[in-house]
Amino acid sequence: QVQLVESGGGLVQAGGSLRLSCAASGNIFSINFMGWYRQAPGKERELVARVLSAGSTEYADSVRGRFAISRDNDKKEIVMQMNSLKPEDTAIYYCHANFLVDFAWRDYWGQGTQVTVSS
């Protein structure tokens, strides 16, 4: 069974930094992409950043230049460094991945981790 285990998050003042990690386990044959979504109260879940299979990265306009995502393929792990955090970054952050498992590409989600940025 494939699982995504998240760590990091917490409470920080505006301008501060946090680091989120997401590690995958299970019978994963290949990785299509891994990344992070977030959902703030009363808003829809949105893509924050992700790493694609070839190693390229995508970022939401709102975080580009402040967040940096990286991947360790051997560990099936991603890390997102979040700098210059703003109150509007407050949300639950979810790890999301698409893996080749049992001969099919499948989506997986982590349980979510809270990030709170105080002004």
Secondary structure by P-SEA (a helix, b strand, c coil): cbbbbbbbbcccccccbbbbbbbbbcccccccccbbbbbcccccccccccccccbbbbbcccccccbbbbbcccccbbbbbbcccccccccbbbbbbccccccbbbbbbccbbbbbbcc
